[in-house]
Structures are given as C-alpha cells and as structure tokens.
Amino acid sequence: MTTGNDACAFVADVGGTSARFLCAPISRPLTEPLEPLVLRCADYGSFDALLTDALEQLELRCEVSAGVFAVAGPVTGGTIPMVNVPWVVEQGRCAEALGTPRCVLVNDFEAIAHLVASALEGHLEAVGGGAAVAGGTRVVLGPGTGLGVAAVTYAASGGAAHVISGEGGNVGFAPGDALESDLAATLRRRSGRVFLEQVLSGSGFQTLYAWVRTGRLVGAGEGPSSAEIVARAREGEADARATVDRFLGCLGAHAGDLALTFGARGGVMLTGGLCDALRWRLNDSPFRERFEAKGRHRSFVSLIPTSWISCSYPGLRGAFAHAVAMTGGSTST
C-alpha cells in the first residue's frame, strides 16, 4: 500500500512466468531493497484480470502521475502481444485503470536498458576481462522464460542516452560444434526455423539437458525443471554440469555476436532468471571463451567487458527510472 500526498509512479514488469508491480513516490530514489507485489501469470485468464487484482492488493492511495508497463513482447501501436503468454496488453486500458494519461508500454528489456542508461555503479559484477569505453554502446541480454535483448547508445557529442529495443531472442541459432549442429538439425525437422529462444531460455535449458543426456528431444513438460537441473549441476551431476556449461557457452557466443553487431565498447550486461540461477558458474564456464571466439575479430571483442547485473528487480528499477524521467524528475538505483 502506498500512502501520502506525493505523486507516485506505478510500474510493472510482466514476464512469461511472473508479473511484478510497484507503486512508489517519484520523489524517493529507489536505492533501498524493493518489495514489489509478485503474481504468477498462470493464475490469471487475462492481463486485465491480473492488473485488476494487482491494483486491489496494492490499495493505491496516492495520485499516479506516470505509469510504465514493461512487458515481454514487441510494442506495436500502443499494444504488446506477449510472446510466451496468450495475452495482449493495451496502453489505453492500462492508462484507464491507473487514472492517468501519462502511461506507456515498453518491452521488458527496453526497461532494463533504461536502468543500464542510468547509474549502475555497485550493481555490476565482471565476467571475464575487457574494459568499458566511456560513451560506448551497451548491450543488455538475458535468458529467462524467453530471451531478451536491448541496447543503449550515446551521441558522440554526449547528452541523453538512446534505448534500442527489439526481439533479438528470435534471431536464428548458430551452432558452435557438432553436438549443437545435430541439435539444430533435429529442431529444424520438428518445427522448421531454429531460433535462439529454443536454446537460450528456460524451455531451451531443458531441451539442452535432454539432448546432452540422451541425444533426443523431449516433449513439453517432460523431464526435470530448469531449477532441478541447476540443483543437479550444483550437486555435481555430470550431465547437468555439462548442460550448464553448454548453455552458458551458447549464451557467450550470442553475446559476442551482439557485441560485434552493435560495436558495444561500453560492454555487454547479463540479467534474467537463468543468469541469476547460473551466476555461480559463469566465470568458470565457456561463456567468455566463446564470447571472444570471433575469428579475425577476436582482438576487438576481447576488449569488450561482460558483466552481470546484480541488483534485484532490474526491470522494475528501469521502468521506474523511465517513469520518473517522463515526469521531468530524476532518480538513482
């Protein structure tokens, strides 16, 4: 519950599995730990039902000056058709529910990019070498229910950052060796085009485990969950540990491709539920080796730093920073 006379920002981070909601005074920097309302998407039949319940539970008692909804999907003309949930989020309905016309929809990784564009000091943990160039383009990448990608660029003359969002998780998958080529060929026979989210996501992690363990694919809902595979890896199971390293190697390869695509001298930053769960293995995995394995461009990519965003709820923090900017204020993370 939020009380008082301060104008507030209402922000939401809606993913394929969970939705997180927060309402906080615009005048208060979000430097302290967050305690958002977290709801499971599977418990609701529609986004409207989810939002209605969130507003009832939060019991808002302040003026909402700005609302930002960060949603897993592409923004198309004031709506976001979600990628991993059969919902469509509409800007107009969100604004009506909040009682403010100052309401926007953004891609969930666009929101995280707004965090990356603001202060991140103390919230980055290095993964491998490299050093950021001031004013260099930054890329944020994260596997969870899906795979999110966004970038932040800066004008040569300085000034405000510009956020670039997209659907980078749906670009084609590039196998790195025979095992990955065989997996890609099998996926292609089953579903046609093979894209990155089929490997670099929660369900992709399960697919990799089955492939490493048995050399075959499994159906939806078969086999252990991602959390169970991570637990097995931490306990020393060989196939689970090999799956973790394979997954992080594929993630490193894609991160290196993005570094080349954007010339990301400001660094590539990792987030997402699976990155958080696998942080213990990142530095000892093939992630950085495959990040740098770019042939004639190895020397260029090796200069680019990679890091993990360690603060909690980066999507909500980024959405809040964007909401405050919409009102002409400023905040810190």
N, C-alpha and C positions, 0 to 999 in steps of 0.2 A: 504493500500500500504506500502511495506517495501522498504526502500532505503538505500544506503550506501555501503561501501566495506566490512562490517563484514559478515562472513559466517553465514548462518541462519539455523534454524531448522524449518521444516514445519510439523505441527501436525494437526491431525483431530480426532474428536470424533464423530462417526457416530452411532446414535441410531435408534430405530424403528420409531421415530417421527421426530426428528430434527438431523441435522448434523452441527457441529461447526468446524471452520477452523481458524488456526492462523499460521502466519509466523513471527518469531522474531529472533533477533541476539542471537547467542549462548552465547556471552559474557555478555548478560544482564540478571541478575536474575529476575525471574517473581514475584517480591514482590508487584508490583502495581496492581490495578484492571485490569482485562483483558477486551478487547473489540473485541472479535472474530467475524468473519463472521458467521452468523447463517442462515441456509437454511432449508426449510421444505422438507423432503424426498418425500412426496406425490406430490410435484410439478415436479418430475422428473421421467422419464420412466426407468432409469438405473443408476447405480452408476457412470459409465463413464460420463454420461451427467451431473450428479451432480458435479463431480470433475472438469470437463471442465469449467463449469460455475463458480465454486469457484475460480479457477486459473485466469479466466478472470477478476473477480471482485476484487481480491486481487492485481492484477497487480504487480507481483513479479519483483523486480529489484535488487535482490541480489543472490549470489551463495547459493544454498540449499545444505548444507553439510550432512544433515540427515533428513529423513522423517519417522514419526511414525503414522500409521493409527490405531486408537483404534476403533474397530468395534464390534457391538453386535452380536456375534456368535462365534463358535469354530474355532480355527485356524487348518486347515488341509492341510499340504503340500504346503504352500505358497498361500493358498486361504482361504477366510472366507465366507461360505454360511450363509447369515444373517438369523436370526431366525424369526423376525417379519416383514421383507420386502423381497419380492422375488428377491433378488439380490445376486450375488456372487462377492466379492471383490478380485481382483488378485494382488498379490505383484508385479509381473513383470510389469503390466500395470501402477501401481502407480509409480514405480521407473522410468519408461519411461516418464511419464507425468512430474515428478519433475526434470528429468535430472540428477539423481544421483543413483548409485548402492547401496548406503547405505540407504536402505529403508526397513522397516519391518512392518508386520501386527501383532497386538496383540488384544486379547479380550479386550473389553472396561473396564471390571473390573480388568483385569490384569494391565491396565494402571493406574487405581486408586490405585491399590496395590503398584505400583512404587511410587506414591505420599505418601502413608502410610509408605513406607520404608524409605522415606526421612524426612525432617523436617516438622512436623505438629504443632509445638508449636504455641499457639494462635489461632489454627483453629479447636479445639475440644471443644464441649460443652457436659458436663456429662449428662447422662440419667440414674439416679439411682446411686447405690453405687458401691463398688468394687474399687480396686487399681491395676494398671498395674505392672507387674513384668518386670524389665529391661531384654531385650533379649527374652522375651516371645513371642510366636507366636501371630500374629494379624490376625483378620478376617475382611474383608470388605463386606458389604451386602447392597443391595439397590433395592427397587421396583420402577419401572417406567413403560415404555411400556412393559417391561419384568421384570425378577428378576435376578440380577447379584450377583455373589459370587466369591471371590478370597481370598487368604491368603498370609501372609508373614512370613517366618520362618528365624531363625538366627542360625548359627552354635554355638555349645556350647563353642567353642574357640573364638567366636567373628568373626569379618570380615564382608564381604558383605552379604546383605540380599538375600534371595531366594524367588522369587514370584511363587506362585502356582495358576494357573487358571483352570477353569472348567465350567461346565454347571449345577451348583447347583440349579438353578431355575427349573430344570426339574426332580428333585427327587420327590418321592411320597409325597402327602399331608397327614399329620397325624392329624385327627380331635381331638379336645380337649374336646368336650362335645356333648350332644345330637343334638343341632342345627347344629353343624359342621358335625356330622356323617350323619344326614339326607341330608345335602347339598352334601356331598361327594357321598352318595348313588345315588342321583339324577344325579349328574355329571357323575358318572360311567355308569348309564343306557343310558345317552345321548352320551357319547364319549369314553367309555372304561376306560382306566387307568386315574386316577386322580392325577395330578401333581401340584406342588406348584404355578406355574405361573397362574394356573386357579383361584387362590385366591389372591396371593400376586403380583398384577400387576394392571395397570390401568383398564383393562377389568375385572379383578378379583374384584376390588373395586366396580365396577358397578354391578357385579354378586352378591356380598355380600349385597349391598343395596337393590336389588330386593328381595333377599331371606329374609332379615330381615323384609322388609316391607310387603311382600305378601306371602312368603313361596313357591315361584315358580321361575323358571329361566326365563330370557328374552333373546330374540334373539340379534344378533349383531346390534348395532346402536339404539336399543330401550332404552328408559329411559334416565334420565339425565346423563350428562358427569361427569367425576371424579371431575372436577373443580366446577360444580354446586352442587354436593353432599357435597364437602368440604364447600362451601359457605353456604349451608343449615345448616350444622353442626355448623358452627360458629355463625349462626343466632339463634341457639337453637332448631332446629327441632329434635324431639326425635329419629326418625328412622335414620336420618343422623348421629346424635351423637353416637347412638348405633353401626352403621356401622363403624364409625371411630375407636371406641374402640375395636370392634371385629377384624377389620383389624390389628390394632396395637398389639392386643393380639396374633393373629396368627403369626405376624412378630416376636414378642418376643419369642414365643415358638420355632420358627425355628432358631432364633439367638442363643438360649440356646442349641439347638441340635448341631449347628455348633461349639459352644464353647466347647462342650463335644467331638465332633469329632476330633477337632484339638488340644485340650488341650490349648485353646487360653488365656493363662495367660497374654498376652500383651493387650488383650481387643478385643471387637467386635465394629466395627465402621460402622455407618449408613450413607448412602447417597442416591441419586436418587431423581427423581422429586416428587414422592409421599411423601417421607420422608421430603423433604423440605416443601411441602404444609401442612404437618401434624405436623411440629415441635411444634406448639403451644399447641398440645395436648399430646405429647409424655410423659412428666413427670407425667401427671395426668391420663394416660391410664393404662390398664392392661399389658403394654409391659414388664416392669421389673418384675412384679409378675409372668408372665408366662415364662419369661426368666429363673427365678430361680426355677420354679416348676419342678424339675427333680428327685423327689423321694429321693432315698438314696444318690444321688449326689448333693442335694441342697446345702450343705455346701461348696462343691467345686465350684459350679457355682456362688454362691453368692459372691465369692471373685473376680470374673472377672468383670472388668468395661465395661460399654457400653457407647457409646458417639455418637454424631452427628458431621459429618464433615461440618464445617460452611463456608469454603471458596468457592468462586464461581468457577464454571467450573473445578471440581476436575479431570475429565477425561482428559481435555486438559493439565492441570498442570502436571499430572502424565505422559502423553505422552511426554511432553516437557522435563521433568526430564530424561526420558528414552532416548530421542534423544540426549540430552547433554552428557549423560553417554556413548553413542555409539561413540561420538567423542573424548572421554577422558577428557571431561571438567567436571564442577560441577556447580550446581545451587541451589537455595533455593526457597521455596514457600512463 
